[in-house]
Amino acid sequence: MRKNELDWLRVILFGLLILYHVGMFFVPWGWHIKNNELYPWLRYPMMFLNQWRLPLLFIISGMGTYFALGKRTAGQFAGERFTRLMIPLLFGMLVIITPQVYFERVAHGQFTGGYFDFYPSQVFTHGAYPEGNFSWHHLWFLPYLFLFSVVWLPVFLSLRRHPHNFFTQRIATWATTPWGLFWLVVPLYVWEALVEPFFESTHALVGDWFNIVNYGTLFFYGFVLISIGEPFWNTVRTHRQKYLLGGLLAFTLLIGIRELFEDTIVVHFTEAVFKVVNLWCWILALFGYASTYLVQRSPFLIYANEAVYPFYILHQTVTITIAFYLMELPWGLAAKFLVLTVGTFGVCLVGYELLIRRWKVMRVLFGMKEKLKVES
């Protein structure tokens, strides 16, 4: 049975991703190009989002895997994942990402000339990004999702064949109490406390061990949580306000410890507690509120749920292209943020409607399913 709340959350999360990448243009964190004026206070709403946005997305992806395996054999599932993840990744790296690298090189004075002077001569002859110009940039999510889908597949198949196994039943028991699911925070804390300090987040897949074990665990959690069914959904609906308050408190403490204390071993282990509790509280709260208020299917949801993948693939290239021409203008934050946001959504919408949605080849290149019926 399709869970509409998962579709709503997926659409909302990718919408927030676009706003997040617009925000990256204005905050004093490393990004591809930067505005001529930065706004340090924007760090706080950005930090709030990045604590739980990606973890929740990987959990939802694990939940989607549970439904997919209910209708496909292992071979069909693996083949579909390759088609819908790796083909868009390759297409994206060859076509979609290269303008981002071009504008970055021009903005930093590392290249002069037009785009077609840059591509393909500079893209394929200088190696991988950041030293070179060939990259998957924001599409890093796709190879990680493909890796998790393949690695966890034998385990998922076994869990589906034996739904009353000890492990799943234990999680189901934990899910019957408001705080029982917080046992799942323990592995996340271990990764945060003991793995993260030694492996910087690179999104390069090779050697990116913290992101692999952390997001891989969350992907697995998604599969298990959806498989136990109503005990999970009843608990998050009933106790969503508790999780919301817990998230507000944990995020406040997390910001406090980062602002007030220098980074030491003790501070790191303490901060890790607040970080994983914070993200888990927000994840459970968002599931609870979505399962309460976002259960209706609508024409907008059907349209947006299909459009979200092409929007994801396109959006950062559109944002960086527009930002390149805004970066030196003497406009304020509000004007530039509005132009970037409306421009990114607008260009993606036009591109999706005119160039992607209605064409079979483009649907494949952007990871979309075949149309179920001919549109009138």
C-alpha positions, -999 to 999 in steps of 0.1 A, spaced: 0 0 0 14 34 -10 20 58 19 10 93 7 28 109 36 61 95 23 54 111 -11 46 144 6 78 143 27 99 135 -4 85 164 -23 90 188 6 125 176 13 136 182 -23 119 216 -22 139 224 9 170 212 -10 166 239 -36 162 265 -9 192 251 9 214 254 -22 202 289 -28 212 297 8 247 282 2 253 312 -21 250 336 9 266 318 39 303 318 48 307 281 41 326 266 12 305 264 -20 311 266 -58 305 304 -61 297 330 -36 277 363 -34 297 395 -30 283 399 5 279 370 30 254 367 58 268 347 88 234 346 106 220 324 78 242 296 92 216 288 119 186 280 97 209 262 73 223 242 102 188 234 113 179 219 79 211 200 73 208 181 106 179 160 95 171 167 58 195 141 43 191 115 71 153 116 66 157 113 28 178 82 31 153 67 55 125 74 31 146 58 3 149 27 25 112 26 30 107 29 -8 129 -1 -12 106 -22 9 77 -14 -13 97 -20 -45 108 -54 -34 72 -64 -28 66 -62 -66 99 -72 -81 124 -100 -81 160 -93 -69 172 -91 -105 143 -68 -116 150 -45 -86 187 -43 -93 181 -37 -130 156 -9 -123 179 7 -97 207 7 -122 185 23 -149 170 49 -127 201 59 -108 232 52 -128 220 63 -162 208 97 -149 242 100 -130 262 94 -161 240 118 -182 242 143 -154 280 142 -152 284 146 -189 257 173 -195 241 188 -164 271 192 -140 297 207 -164 281 242 -165 284 244 -127 322 236 -130 326 261 -158 309 290 -139 330 281 -108 363 282 -128 354 315 -144 342 331 -111 375 321 -95 397 333 -124 407 297 -132 394 299 -168 387 325 -194 366 319 -225 332 306 -234 315 275 -223 322 256 -255 359 265 -252 357 248 -218 337 218 -229 349 192 -237 386 202 -238 388 211 -201 364 186 -188 380 153 -198 417 162 -198 422 175 -162 410 146 -140 384 145 -113 371 175 -93 382 194 -73 417 193 -90 400 186 -123 367 194 -139 348 161 -141 324 157 -112 290 145 -100 286 175 -76 251 174 -61 243 141 -78 265 123 -52 232 110 -37 227 87 -66 258 65 -64 254 62 -26 218 51 -30 228 26 -56 255 12 -34 232 9 -4 205 -8 -26 230 -34 -38 248 -40 -5 217 -44 16 197 -63 -10 205 -99 4 196 -87 39 164 -71 27 153 -102 8 159 -123 39 139 -99 61 110 -100 37 111 -138 35 111 -141 73 90 -112 85 88 -126 121 126 -127 126 140 -118 160 155 -85 149 124 -71 133 102 -82 162 126 -65 186 123 -32 167 85 -36 166 86 -40 204 107 -9 208 82 10 185 53 4 209 68 29 235 75 66 228 112 64 235 119 28 225 130 37 190 158 58 205 178 25 208 184 30 171 203 62 179 231 41 195 248 31 162 244 66 148 262 79 179 290 55 174 295 66 138 293 103 148 317 100 178 342 75 165 341 75 127 333 111 117 365 127 133 387 105 111 369 107 77 360 141 64 328 142 44 338 143 7 308 127 -12 335 111 -34 323 76 -24 358 62 -23 371 66 13 340 86 24 335 61 52 315 82 77 289 91 51 288 55 39 282 39 73 260 67 86 237 70 56 238 33 49 225 27 85 197 52 80 188 35 47 185 2 65 165 18 93 140 30 67 134 -6 54 130 -20 89 107 8 102 83 5 72 83 -33 75 70 -32 111 40 -12 100 14 3 123 33 0 156 57 25 142 31 49 126 9 48 157 38 57 180 50 86 159 15 100 154 7 97 191 40 112 204 48 137 177 47 166 201 72 150 224 96 145 195 91 180 184 99 194 218 129 170 221 142 183 187 139 219 197 157 212 230 185 191 214 191 216 186 193 245 211 219 225 231 238 216 200 241 252 189 250 263 224 278 238 228 292 247 193 291 284 201 304 284 237 331 257 237 363 250 218 364 216 202 379 191 225 375 153 229 349 158 257 331 185 237 331 163 206 316 133 224 290 155 241 281 173 209 277 140 192 249 131 217 230 162 210 235 158 172 221 123 169 193 129 194 184 161 175 182 144 141 163 114 154 137 136 172 131 156 141 128 125 119 102 109 142 83 142 146 81 148 109 69 113 103 43 118 130 30 151 117 31 139 81 12 107 90 -14 129 108 -19 157 83 -4 147 49 -23 115 41 -44 127 12 -35 121 -24 -40 151 -47 -33 161 -83 -5 183 -71 11 155 -52 9 132 -82 25 158 -104 51 169 -80 61 134 -70 69 126 -106 87 159 -112 109 159 -81 136 137 -96 142 159 -127 140 190 -105 167 175 -83 190 167 -112 185 202 -128 182 226 -99 218 233 -88 230 240 -123 202 265 -128 209 280 -94 246 284 -101 240 298 -136 217 325 -123 239 332 -92 269 338 -115 252 368 -130 239 380 -97 270 377 -76 285 412 -82 252 431 -84 246 456 -56 213 440 -45 203 430 -10 198 395 3 160 395 -1 161 405 -38 188 380 -48 173 352 -28 139 358 -44 154 359 -79 174 328 -73 145 309 -58 119 318 -83 143 315 -112 154 280 -101 119 267 -97 107 284 -128 135 272 -152 132 237 -138 95 237 -143 97 249 -179 125 224 -186 106 196 -171 74 204 -190 89 211 -224 120 190 -226 117 161 -202 82 150 -192 67 143 -226 97 126 -242 105 89 -237 143 92 -241 145 122 -218 124 104 -192 150 76 -191 179 101 -189 162 118 -159 153 85 -141 116 87 -146 93 57 -151 75 51 -184 42 69 -186 14 47 -175 -11 61 -199 -11 84 -229 -18 120 -218 -46 138 -236 
